[in-house]
Amino acid sequence: MSEKYENKEKLIEYAKTEFMEKGFEKASLRKICTDAGLTTGAVYFFFKDKNGLFGAIVDEPIKKISETLIGHFMNEGEDFRTYEHTEGDHDDFAEELIPVMYSYYDELVILLTKSQGSKYENIVDDFIDMIEQRYNQLAQMYAASVPGKKVNKYMLHWISHMNINAFVHLITHESSEEKAIRLIKPILNYLVEGWLDLILTDE
């Protein structure tokens, strides 16, 4: 392992501690570098700036979660003319996404609670926009299968918020992966039922 790689990893590890304790805005690059036994120039060499250092911590979990969500949505293309929801339909989604989230537990806590002032401070809205776009595609398919109905845009937006915020609440309030999977399953069931009941309105 090269000295350059070791120095970069040390900066990331000490940055995790500093960001967790103080948040992005109040975190001190000088302290991070001092704790790592390096000069502040090392941050600019490896990461360009404070946002780059923060990104070195949170970019990987963002990528993995995004890939998991996209993969899930790619497999969702129900024929709503015949689809009937049953409890537990989306248990596999919980069992897929929660382990990914909890493998980056500290990084996600930092991202979701300590990113104010960084370029990542609106990450929750970014995830909401992502699933709302896919939900809109599914909702249009659903509306096409029910004569006299159209998509209820407000409810679509509201349920998109509820969906993402349910997972945000878990990662910021529950440290046990096993318990998180158990807790999210009935919530997903509730949200799917709500989606089917509320996402359409009369034309």
N, C-alpha and C positions, 0 to 999 in steps of 0.2 A: 504494500500500500504506500503510495507516494506521500511525501510531506504536504504537497499542495492539496491533495484530496483530504488528508487528515485535518488540515487547517480549515478547509471549507466545511467539513462535517462538524468541527468544533464550534464554528460560528453559528451553524444552524441549531445545534443543541443548546447553546447558551442563549440564543435568540428565542427559542421556545420558552425558556424559563422567564426571560425578561418580558416578552409579549404577554404571557399568561398572567404575570404579576401586575403589569402596568398598562397593558393595552398598547395598541399601535402608536397612538399619539404621544404618550408619555414615555414610551420605551426609549432608552438611551443607547445609541450605537456605540458611544464611548465605553459604557459599562460592559456591553456585550463583548467588545473587542478586548477590554482589559481582562475580563473573566476568562476569555479564550487564550490570553497571553499573546495577543496580536495587536497591531496598530489599526486605527480606523481606516487606513488606506486599504486594508484587506477586504472590507465590506464593498468598497467601490470597485476593487479589482474583480471580485467573484460575482457580485450581485448588482452592480451599478448604483443602487440606491436602497433606501429603507424599504420601499415597496418590493424591490427585487428580493430582498432578504425575507420579507414576509411571504412572498410568493414561493420561495424555496421550501417553505413549511407547508403551505396550503394548496399549491397547484396540483400535486399528485392526488390528494383525496377528491378535489373538485373533478379532476379528469376521470377517476375511477367511478365516482357516483354518477357523473353524466353518462358514461358508457353503460352503466347498469340500467339507468332510466331509459336510455335510447333503445337498448336491447329489449327491455320489457315492452316498450311501446311498439317496437317493430313486430312483436309477436301478438299484439292485440289488434284484431281486425274482425271482430264478431259480426256475424250475420244477425242483425238485430230483429229480423223478421222471425227468427226461431230461437234467439237467445233467451234463456231463463236463468236469472241469478239464483245461486244457492249459496248458503253460508259456507265460507271457507274457500270460495273460488279464487281468492287472491292471496291465500296463505303462502303460496310459493314465492310471490313477490316479496313478502315480508322476510321470508327465510333466505332470500337472495340479497336484498338490499341492506338489511340490518347488519349482517356480518361484515359487509364492505365498510359501512359507516363506523362500526366499532373497532375495526382494525386500524382506524385513524382517529381514535376517540379524542386524544389531546389536541391533535391538529384541528379537528372540527370544532371543539370548544373554543379554541383560539379564533378560528374563522368566524364563528357565529356570535361570539360575545366580546371579542377584543379587536375587531377590525375597523372600528370607527376612525375616520380620518384617512384610511387607506383606500386604494382603488378597488378593494374588495368589499367595501362597506354595504353595497347593495346586492350582495350575492344571493340573498334569499329571494329578492325580487327577480333576479336573473333565472333562478330555478322555477319560480312561479310562471314566468313568461314561457319557459321551455315547455312545461307540462300543459299550460293553457293552450298553446298552439296545437299540441297533439290532441288534447281534449276537444278542441274545436273541430278537428278533422273527424274524430269519432262521433261527435254530436251531430255533425252534418249527415253522416251515414245513418245515424239513429233517426233523425228527423225525416230522412227520405223514406224510411220504412214505416212511418206512422202518418197516414193521410191527415191533412189539416193541421199539422204541427210545424213549428219552426224552433230554432235554437234560442233558448233564453240566455242571452249574453251575460246578463248580470249574475245569474246563478252559476254559469260556467266559470266566471271570474272568481266568485265567492268560494266555490268548491275547490278550485285550483289553489287558492290561499289556504283553505282548511287542510288540504292534503299535505302540502309542504310544511305548514306550521305544525302539523301533528308529529312529523319526523324531527323538526327543529326542537320541539318541546321534549321529545324523548332524549335526544343527545345532550341537552342542557340540563336535564333533571334526573336522568336515570343512568347510572354507571354500569349496570349489569346488562350485558348483551342478551342473555337468556331471558331475563325479565322483559326487556324491551321487545323481543319477538312476541312474547306472550301478550303484552299489553297492546301492541299495534294491530294484531289480527282482528279483534272486534271493532276497532276504530276503522280499519279499512273496509270491513263488511258494512258498517254504517255509512261510510262515504260512498261506496258503490251503490247501495240502495238509494241513497239521497240523489246521486247522480242520475239514476234511472227515473226517479220520481219527479225531479225538479228541473232537469236540464232542458225540457221542452215546454213550450207554451203555445197557446192557440194562435193561429195566423190571424 
